[in-house]
Amino acid sequence: MNALKLENVTKKYDSFTLDNINIELPQGCIMGFVGENGAGKSTTIKLILDLIRRDGGNIEILGQDNIKVGKEIREDIGVVLDEACFHENLNHVQIAKVMKNIYKTWDDKNFESLVSKFSLDPKKTVKEYSRGMKMKLSIAVALAHSPKLLILDEATSGLDPIARDEILDVFFDFIQDEQHSIFMSSHITSDLEKICDYITFIHKGKIVFCHTKDELSETYGILKCSQEELDRIDKSLIKGIRKNNFGIEALVLRDALKGNFIIDNASIEEIMLFFVKENVK
Amino acid sequence: MKGLILKDLMGLKKFSKNYLIFILFYAVIGLFSNMYALFSGFIMVFAFMLPITAVSFDERSKWDSYALTMPISRKDIVLSRYLLGLIFAGAAVVICFVYTLITSGENFGTSLLLSGAFFLVGMLFFSIIFPILLKVGVEKGRLTMIIIFLLPTVIIMTLSKIGFDFSKPSEQTLMTIAWIAPFVVIAIFVASIFLSFRIYSKKEM
């Protein structure tokens, strides 16, 4: 079963269109959702959560249409949104009281252990929290009602590298259960490289690719060569070119490229940069 | 639903402390100056302002879009806010009634009528304002709110300026109004809830 399935999802704004988005996240997997600011990541996540109306297409969460989805399914979803959070006057003890009355599956012990793991001060109210602490609080809330699917919008941004590592560990524990899945958007591609099975790349409202991480590293590579060498290569294999004083770097489809070339592995960040900046064909 | 109400009550706790001093101040003034209606009016305004303040807190923290990812429907959110209004107004009515009974020297019936009248006026304002606030947000809705508060005064003043006769209505007219008013206000309140459902169900978060 798919934890998440988007088919031809479209949303039109005056200055931006989310164009025929197709995403499939199999149960038990983590998908990273990358793209530059304004590419449509948050819009996609809002559509999934039915916070905004879609203009076309279908969305299924845990096998059910996301608009018809009942409260039982919502119990199984943990969400961390980029900006949205709690009343600024509340502290996390009060928040736990509220959540206990919202989620049937709320687990106080689980919440407490996460909160102390993230070292959140019970005396502080949300107003006094830093952005990172708010994120940690949201993550603790999202996990404390034992969800099956986590949907995270920029959940690790604003956190220092050590805190990010802690949280990635928490996600890693979570995904050990085969029924659990995570869909996370992020700018921090190194985080995604650490834990994701799938990478989906969105650019200007369109999905550029949706690959497993292994496929990605097998498909793309960075070729370093001279202009003459580049001219000899089949143009269809070149996805992007970057010229500098020392020669040419090109993002290439490495498995199709025959010949004696030096091809480095391409990181997600490099692939993104080539696609966005270096006139991709 | 219970969770939502709990969140609002806890969120307002800190905020209310400052207002409690105001309330006490007005209570004392009313006591000495024999203007018990002033206190009743004030506490009723306060009671209906609190849920609006709660909405402004929610807006600031973008709580609504977060809450809607939980097992909470859009109807739950709207209803919880009307319910919060009723809870505060209910408490205010009790305070008004006891206060009027003690300080004014009026009898039981008159005190009840007086607090009841304040309650109905408060409910009426709330019913009109709330759908507007849901539509445009508390920040943008502030001006509309003030206009709606001032509108009756302005209308009455203008009418009397142009020579409209505001002589005291007869006892019987007053009694008829007293009987009809609760039903009219309740009807408007219910209509307001349904209007808010409609507005909120279409709102993009």
Boltz contact constraints between the chains, C-beta under 6 A:
constraints:
  - contact:
      token1: [A, 49]
      token2: [B, 69]
      max_distance: 6.0
  - contact:
      token1: [A, 51]
      token2: [B, 65]
      max_distance: 6.0
  - contact:
      token1: [A, 51]
      token2: [B, 68]
      max_distance: 6.0
  - contact:
      token1: [A, 51]
      token2: [B, 205]
      max_distance: 6.0
  - contact:
      token1: [A, 52]
      token2: [B, 204]
      max_distance: 6.0
  - contact:
      token1: [A, 71]
      token2: [B, 71]
      max_distance: 6.0
  - contact:
      token1: [A, 74]
      token2: [B, 71]
      max_distance: 6.0
  - contact:
      token1: [A, 75]
      token2: [B, 71]
      max_distance: 6.0
  - contact:
      token1: [A, 79]
      token2: [B, 69]
      max_distance: 6.0
  - contact:
      token1: [A, 81]
      token2: [B, 66]
      max_distance: 6.0
  - contact:
      token1: [A, 83]
      token2: [B, 62]
      max_distance: 6.0
  - contact:
      token1: [A, 84]
      token2: [B, 62]
      max_distance: 6.0
  - contact:
      token1: [A, 84]
      token2: [B, 65]
      max_distance: 6.0
  - contact:
      token1: [A, 84]
      token2: [B, 66]
      max_distance: 6.0
  - contact:
      token1: [A, 85]
      token2: [B, 61]
      max_distance: 6.0
  - contact:
      token1: [A, 86]
      token2: [B, 61]
      max_distance: 6.0
  - contact:
      token1: [A, 87]
      token2: [B, 11]
      max_distance: 6.0
  - contact:
      token1: [A, 87]
      token2: [B, 57]
      max_distance: 6.0
  - contact:
      token1: [A, 87]
      token2: [B, 61]
      max_distance: 6.0
  - contact:
      token1: [A, 88]
      token2: [B, 61]
      max_distance: 6.0
  - contact:
      token1: [A, 89]
      token2: [B, 11]
      max_distance: 6.0
  - contact:
      token1: [A, 89]
      token2: [B, 14]
      max_distance: 6.0
  - contact:
      token1: [A, 90]
      token2: [B, 10]
      max_distance: 6.0
  - contact:
      token1: [A, 94]
      token2: [B, 10]
      max_distance: 6.0
  - contact:
      token1: [A, 98]
      token2: [B, 3]
      max_distance: 6.0
  - contact:
      token1: [A, 98]
      token2: [B, 6]
      max_distance: 6.0
  - contact:
      token1: [A, 98]
      token2: [B, 7]
      max_distance: 6.0
  - contact:
      token1: [A, 101]
      token2: [B, 2]
      max_distance: 6.0
  - contact:
      token1: [A, 101]
      token2: [B, 3]
      max_distance: 6.0
  - contact:
      token1: [A, 101]
      token2: [B, 6]
      max_distance: 6.0
  - contact:
      token1: [A, 102]
      token2: [B, 3]
      max_distance: 6.0
  - contact:
      token1: [A, 102]
      token2: [B, 70]
      max_distance: 6.0
